[in-house]
Amino acid sequence: MKVLVTGGAGFIGSHVVDMLVNKGHEVFSIDDMSGGFWRNINPSCKFEKINLVDKEKTSEFVKKIQPEIIFHLAADATEGRSQFTPINCTERNYNAFLHTLVPAIKTKRLKRFVAISSMSIYGAQKPPFSEEMRPCPEDIYGVSKTAMEETLKILADVYGFEYCIMRPHNVYGIRQNIADPYRNVIGIFINQLLGGRKYYIYGDGKQKRAFSHINDVAPYIVMAGFSKNCKNEVFNVGPSEEYSINHVSGLILKSFFGSLDKVPENQKPEHIPDRPKEVKNAYCTNSKIVKIMGYKTSIGLEDGIGEMIDWAKNLGYQKPRYLHELEIENQLTPKTWKEKLL
Ligand SMILES: NC(=O)c1ccc[n+]([C@@H]2O[C@H](COP(=O)([O-])OP(=O)(O)OC[C@H]3O[C@@H](n4cnc5c(N)ncnc54)[C@H](O)[C@@H]3O)[C@@H](O)[C@H]2O)c1
């Protein structure tokens, strides 16, 4: 089939493209390279560098290729930063989504739109989060993902195409942008160690998160585009085990240095104040995806971290890629970004 993957030069998107290419589909991909890498682009997909915030260019491209299935992964996913960049977050996560979807509807060829949302839509409700809970986002990123989800359901109903919404956990693994100083806790920690530096843990580190290896996410996103059972459904994606950031930090240090006793004094993590609006505990139930898509966790956190560290050591330290200036700031802006500590 003719499929379009937005964010195809990014971490999750590039794995999704690879799988679709391997399945023999005609794959088109868009990315503006704000967070993606040329090395991630599959040579067998038809790639175009476009910023989806550009309504005209996006519309022209979508109308030209007439995709039957769209996997929408492009986003500015810097959740903790979204309070300080509300305009950019809305443009890249909500407007960009509409700029992709609306021309696709107009072609009358669109069969299904797979939207990659996030657990941020659940906000500070009591975990574990289940799909029946109503969205109640705590941050601007979560608001933008909630708006995308709700708009998608309305337009699918009015214009008669199918949708599937996927809400992954913290995804990690090979090809993650470890140069991103705003997000991807595992990637940031590893990159700091590669640079011979320490990393910073926001708050007491007891906040809990669930982590998904990329191999336990990308195949289910692909399935969401084709399976009859996924039509007009919403899924949490990932394992149900949750871990504190301190625990994850210990696993990384152990794997990186071979043992916790070998961590150099100047590379021991430092705790700094919490980020504003950061949800303390965010993990969810996965019983729906287990039942409907046959989800099974194939790689545990310790092994997955070991694999990612091997890959990252090979890649080497990456100079952090700070994005454009924050739109608004105050005393709550984390010093890691204000002072560019990473
Ligand atoms: N990684 C996670 O832990 C996680 C968890 C939940 C949800 N998600 C969602 O999954 C999707 C992919 O995330 P990822 O971790 O692979 O991030 P990523 O940054 O590696 O990939 C996103 C890609 O989108 C591109 N992009 C951003 N804005 C764009 C624009 N306006 N036009 C064109 N391309 C644009 C970036 O260049 C990047 O290559 C995002 O929608 C994100 O919100 C990720």
The ligand as an SDF file (V2000), in Angstrom:
LIG
                    3D

 44 48  0  0  0  0  0  0  0  0999 V2000
   10.2330    8.4320   22.4950 N   0  0  0  0  0  0  0  0  0  0  0  0
    9.2940    8.3650   23.3980 C   0  0  0  0  0  0  0  0  0  0  0  0
    9.5650    8.0060   24.5160 O   0  0  0  0  0  0  0  0  0  0  0  0
    7.8690    8.6870   23.0570 C   0  0  0  0  0  0  0  0  0  0  0  0
    6.8700    8.3870   24.0030 C   0  0  0  0  0  0  0  0  0  0  0  0
    5.5550    8.7010   23.6970 C   0  0  0  0  0  0  0  0  0  0  0  0
    5.2420    9.2660   22.4820 C   0  0  0  0  0  0  0  0  0  0  0  0
    6.2320    9.5480   21.5870 N   0  0  0  0  0  0  0  0  0  0  0  0
    5.8470   10.1390   20.3080 C   0  0  0  0  0  0  0  0  0  0  0  0
    6.4180    9.3670   19.2820 O   0  0  0  0  0  0  0  0  0  0  0  0
    6.7150   10.1940   18.1580 C   0  0  0  0  0  0  0  0  0  0  0  0
    8.1570    9.9980   17.7240 C   0  0  0  0  0  0  0  0  0  0  0  0
    9.0020   10.3420   18.8100 O   0  0  0  0  0  0  0  0  0  0  0  0
   10.5620   10.0240   18.8090 P   0  0  0  0  0  0  0  0  0  0  0  0
   10.9350    9.6890   20.1900 O   0  0  0  0  0  0  0  0  0  0  0  0
   10.8950    9.1160   17.7120 O   0  0  0  0  0  0  0  0  0  0  0  0
   11.1380   11.4860   18.5370 O   0  0  0  0  0  0  0  0  0  0  0  0
   12.1530   12.0030   17.4330 P   0  0  0  0  0  0  0  0  0  0  0  0
   12.4200   13.4200   17.7650 O   0  0  0  0  0  0  0  0  0  0  0  0
   13.3020   11.0880   17.2970 O   0  0  0  0  0  0  0  0  0  0  0  0
   11.2550   11.9190   16.1140 O   0  0  0  0  0  0  0  0  0  0  0  0
   10.3700   12.9320   15.7410 C   0  0  0  0  0  0  0  0  0  0  0  0
   10.7600   13.3740   14.3390 C   0  0  0  0  0  0  0  0  0  0  0  0
    9.8300   14.3710   13.9050 O   0  0  0  0  0  0  0  0  0  0  0  0
   10.5470   15.3530   13.1850 C   0  0  0  0  0  0  0  0  0  0  0  0
    9.7650   16.5950   13.2310 N   0  0  0  0  0  0  0  0  0  0  0  0
    9.4870   17.3610   14.3030 C   0  0  0  0  0  0  0  0  0  0  0  0
    8.7340   18.4140   13.9450 N   0  0  0  0  0  0  0  0  0  0  0  0
    8.5390   18.2900   12.6100 C   0  0  0  0  0  0  0  0  0  0  0  0
    7.8670   19.0910   11.6590 C   0  0  0  0  0  0  0  0  0  0  0  0
    7.2370   20.2130   12.0130 N   0  0  0  0  0  0  0  0  0  0  0  0
    7.8690   18.6880   10.3630 N   0  0  0  0  0  0  0  0  0  0  0  0
    8.5150   17.5350    9.9850 C   0  0  0  0  0  0  0  0  0  0  0  0
    9.1800   16.7490   10.8530 N   0  0  0  0  0  0  0  0  0  0  0  0
    9.1940   17.1310   12.1490 C   0  0  0  0  0  0  0  0  0  0  0  0
   11.8880   15.4630   13.8860 C   0  0  0  0  0  0  0  0  0  0  0  0
   12.8900   15.9880   13.0580 O   0  0  0  0  0  0  0  0  0  0  0  0
   12.1450   14.0130   14.2850 C   0  0  0  0  0  0  0  0  0  0  0  0
   12.9340   13.3610   13.3130 O   0  0  0  0  0  0  0  0  0  0  0  0
    6.3740   11.6220   18.5880 C   0  0  0  0  0  0  0  0  0  0  0  0
    5.1030   11.9350   18.1200 O   0  0  0  0  0  0  0  0  0  0  0  0
    6.3710   11.5550   20.0970 C   0  0  0  0  0  0  0  0  0  0  0  0
    5.5130   12.5100   20.6450 O   0  0  0  0  0  0  0  0  0  0  0  0
    7.5350    9.2690   21.8500 C   0  0  0  0  0  0  0  0  0  0  0  0
  1  2  1  0
  2  3  2  0
  2  4  1  0
  4  5  1  0
  4 44  2  0
  5  6  2  0
  6  7  1  0
  7  8  2  0
  8  9  1  0
  8 44  1  0
  9 10  1  0
  9 42  1  0
 10 11  1  0
 11 12  1  0
 11 40  1  0
 12 13  1  0
 13 14  1  0
 14 15  2  0
 14 16  1  0
 14 17  1  0
 17 18  1  0
 18 19  2  0
 18 20  1  0
 18 21  1  0
 21 22  1  0
 22 23  1  0
 23 24  1  0
 23 38  1  0
 24 25  1  0
 25 26  1  0
 25 36  1  0
 26 27  1  0
 26 35  1  0
 27 28  2  0
 28 29  1  0
 29 30  1  0
 29 35  2  0
 30 31  1  0
 30 32  2  0
 32 33  1  0
 33 34  2  0
 34 35  1  0
 36 37  1  0
 36 38  1  0
 38 39  1  0
 40 41  1  0
 40 42  1  0
 42 43  1  0
M  CHG  2   8   1  16  -1
M  END
$$$$
